[in-house]
Amino acid sequence: MALQEVERKQALGHRVWCVPYARNLSGIQIRGNAKDWWGKAHKTYDRGADPTVGAVMSFRATRGMSLGHVAVVSEIVDDRQVVINHANWHRNKVSLKMGVRDVSKNNDWTLVRVESQPGRYGKPYPVNGFIYPKADE
């Protein structure tokens, strides 16, 4: 369904953003910029530092990513690596099965590197944590 929505938007000439893609893929019904998801999830969705399949990884806003970013975990590789699906990491595109490595000092997923091209991981990005979908969503 999330990919169908992306195709529909692209056909209409609309931009593909990470927020509606993550919302459609995960079922987590939060609105607003990605940088606000972590705070908006408080008292509505469980949040934590452990990745699970279907959870939304909430990236903090940075100088180069002022609106933040959200991505959906699709696979757990090991305790320091997951696979995500997300939109607009590459402008106006959906990126499927991209690796993410936890590079935080305390193994707590507060700092990650994202696979931008197969086998190539970019600079570190700060992460708030993971927002977990409700069981009934």
TORKOL-4160 file (C-alpha; in steps of 0.2 Angstrom, whole numbers, padded with zeros to 4 digits, m for minus):
137
<pt num="1" X="0000" Y="0000" Z="0000"/>
<pt num="2" X="0014" Y="0012" Z="0004"/>
<pt num="3" X="0022" Y="0009" Z="m0013"/>
<pt num="4" X="0006" Y="0012" Z="m0022"/>
<pt num="5" X="0004" Y="0028" Z="m0013"/>
<pt num="6" X="0021" Y="0033" Z="m0018"/>
<pt num="7" X="0018" Y="0029" Z="m0036"/>
<pt num="8" X="0001" Y="0039" Z="m0036"/>
<pt num="9" X="0010" Y="0054" Z="m0029"/>
<pt num="10" X="0024" Y="0053" Z="m0042"/>
<pt num="11" X="0012" Y="0051" Z="m0056"/>
<pt num="12" X="0004" Y="0067" Z="m0051"/>
<pt num="13" X="0021" Y="0076" Z="m0050"/>
<pt num="14" X="0020" Y="0077" Z="m0031"/>
<pt num="15" X="0036" Y="0075" Z="m0020"/>
<pt num="16" X="0038" Y="0059" Z="m0010"/>
<pt num="17" X="0042" Y="0062" Z="0009"/>
<pt num="18" X="0047" Y="0051" Z="0023"/>
<pt num="19" X="0033" Y="0055" Z="0034"/>
<pt num="20" X="0018" Y="0049" Z="0024"/>
<pt num="21" X="0028" Y="0034" Z="0018"/>
<pt num="22" X="0033" Y="0029" Z="0036"/>
<pt num="23" X="0015" Y="0032" Z="0042"/>
<pt num="24" X="0007" Y="0021" Z="0028"/>
<pt num="25" X="0020" Y="0007" Z="0030"/>
<pt num="26" X="0020" Y="0006" Z="0049"/>
<pt num="27" X="0002" Y="0011" Z="0053"/>
<pt num="28" X="0009" Y="0024" Z="0066"/>
<pt num="29" X="m0003" Y="0038" Z="0064"/>
<pt num="30" X="0008" Y="0053" Z="0068"/>
<pt num="31" X="0007" Y="0069" Z="0058"/>
<pt num="32" X="0019" Y="0083" Z="0056"/>
<pt num="33" X="0038" Y="0084" Z="0052"/>
<pt num="34" X="0049" Y="0069" Z="0056"/>
<pt num="35" X="0058" Y="0079" Z="0069"/>
<pt num="36" X="0042" Y="0080" Z="0079"/>
<pt num="37" X="0037" Y="0062" Z="0079"/>
<pt num="38" X="0047" Y="0057" Z="0094"/>
<pt num="39" X="0039" Y="0070" Z="0105"/>
<pt num="40" X="0022" Y="0067" Z="0098"/>
<pt num="41" X="0023" Y="0048" Z="0101"/>
<pt num="42" X="0025" Y="0051" Z="0119"/>
<pt num="43" X="0009" Y="0044" Z="0129"/>
<pt num="44" X="0002" Y="0038" Z="0112"/>
<pt num="45" X="0015" Y="0025" Z="0106"/>
<pt num="46" X="0028" Y="0015" Z="0115"/>
<pt num="47" X="0046" Y="0021" Z="0112"/>
<pt num="48" X="0062" Y="0013" Z="0116"/>
<pt num="49" X="0080" Y="0010" Z="0111"/>
<pt num="50" X="0078" Y="m0008" Z="0104"/>
<pt num="51" X="0074" Y="m0010" Z="0085"/>
<pt num="52" X="0060" Y="m0021" Z="0081"/>
<pt num="53" X="0053" Y="m0026" Z="0064"/>
<pt num="54" X="0039" Y="m0013" Z="0060"/>
<pt num="55" X="0045" Y="0000" Z="0072"/>
<pt num="56" X="0049" Y="0018" Z="0065"/>
<pt num="57" X="0067" Y="0024" Z="0068"/>
<pt num="58" X="0066" Y="0042" Z="0073"/>
<pt num="59" X="0081" Y="0053" Z="0067"/>
<pt num="60" X="0085" Y="0069" Z="0076"/>
<pt num="61" X="0085" Y="0085" Z="0066"/>
<pt num="62" X="0102" Y="0091" Z="0061"/>
<pt num="63" X="0110" Y="0105" Z="0052"/>
<pt num="64" X="0109" Y="0096" Z="0035"/>
<pt num="65" X="0092" Y="0087" Z="0039"/>
<pt num="66" X="0083" Y="0101" Z="0048"/>
<pt num="67" X="0066" Y="0092" Z="0047"/>
<pt num="68" X="0073" Y="0076" Z="0054"/>
<pt num="69" X="0069" Y="0059" Z="0046"/>
<pt num="70" X="0059" Y="0043" Z="0049"/>
<pt num="71" X="0062" Y="0026" Z="0042"/>
<pt num="72" X="0053" Y="0009" Z="0045"/>
<pt num="73" X="0063" Y="m0006" Z="0051"/>
<pt num="74" X="0061" Y="m0021" Z="0040"/>
<pt num="75" X="0074" Y="m0033" Z="0047"/>
<pt num="76" X="0085" Y="m0036" Z="0061"/>
<pt num="77" X="0102" Y="m0042" Z="0056"/>
<pt num="78" X="0111" Y="m0042" Z="0073"/>
<pt num="79" X="0112" Y="m0031" Z="0088"/>
<pt num="80" X="0121" Y="m0018" Z="0079"/>
<pt num="81" X="0113" Y="m0018" Z="0062"/>
<pt num="82" X="0096" Y="m0017" Z="0054"/>
<pt num="83" X="0088" Y="m0015" Z="0037"/>
<pt num="84" X="0076" Y="m0001" Z="0034"/>
<pt num="85" X="0064" Y="0005" Z="0021"/>
<pt num="86" X="0061" Y="0024" Z="0019"/>
<pt num="87" X="0057" Y="0038" Z="0007"/>
<pt num="88" X="0066" Y="0054" Z="0002"/>
<pt num="89" X="0084" Y="0049" Z="0008"/>
<pt num="90" X="0088" Y="0051" Z="m0010"/>
<pt num="91" X="0077" Y="0065" Z="m0016"/>
<pt num="92" X="0060" Y="0060" Z="m0021"/>
<pt num="93" X="0063" Y="0041" Z="m0021"/>
<pt num="94" X="0059" Y="0026" Z="m0010"/>
<pt num="95" X="0074" Y="0016" Z="m0004"/>
<pt num="96" X="0071" Y="m0002" Z="0001"/>
<pt num="97" X="0082" Y="m0014" Z="0011"/>
<pt num="98" X="0095" Y="m0001" Z="0016"/>
<pt num="99" X="0107" Y="m0006" Z="0030"/>
<pt num="100" X="0109" Y="0004" Z="0046"/>
<pt num="101" X="0123" Y="0002" Z="0058"/>
<pt num="102" X="0123" Y="0007" Z="0076"/>
<pt num="103" X="0139" Y="0016" Z="0079"/>
<pt num="104" X="0135" Y="0023" Z="0096"/>
<pt num="105" X="0148" Y="0021" Z="0110"/>
<pt num="106" X="0135" Y="0013" Z="0121"/>
<pt num="107" X="0127" Y="0002" Z="0108"/>
<pt num="108" X="0110" Y="0011" Z="0111"/>
<pt num="109" X="0106" Y="0016" Z="0094"/>
<pt num="110" X="0108" Y="0035" Z="0097"/>
<pt num="111" X="0120" Y="0037" Z="0082"/>
<pt num="112" X="0119" Y="0027" Z="0066"/>
<pt num="113" X="0127" Y="0026" Z="0049"/>
<pt num="114" X="0115" Y="0023" Z="0034"/>
<pt num="115" X="0119" Y="0013" Z="0019"/>
<pt num="116" X="0117" Y="0026" Z="0005"/>
<pt num="117" X="0124" Y="0015" Z="m0009"/>
<pt num="118" X="0126" Y="m0004" Z="m0008"/>
<pt num="119" X="0140" Y="m0007" Z="0004"/>
<pt num="120" X="0143" Y="0011" Z="0007"/>
<pt num="121" X="0139" Y="0019" Z="0023"/>
<pt num="122" X="0138" Y="0038" Z="0025"/>
<pt num="123" X="0142" Y="0050" Z="0040"/>
<pt num="124" X="0134" Y="0047" Z="0057"/>
<pt num="125" X="0117" Y="0053" Z="0061"/>
<pt num="126" X="0109" Y="0055" Z="0078"/>
<pt num="127" X="0093" Y="0045" Z="0082"/>
<pt num="128" X="0080" Y="0048" Z="0095"/>
<pt num="129" X="0075" Y="0029" Z="0096"/>
<pt num="130" X="0061" Y="0018" Z="0090"/>
<pt num="131" X="0043" Y="0021" Z="0090"/>
<pt num="132" X="0033" Y="0005" Z="0091"/>
<pt num="133" X="0016" Y="0002" Z="0082"/>
<pt num="134" X="0001" Y="m0003" Z="0092"/>
<pt num="135" X="m0003" Y="m0021" Z="0091"/>
<pt num="136" X="m0020" Y="m0017" Z="0083"/>
<pt num="137" X="m0013" Y="m0006" Z="0069"/>
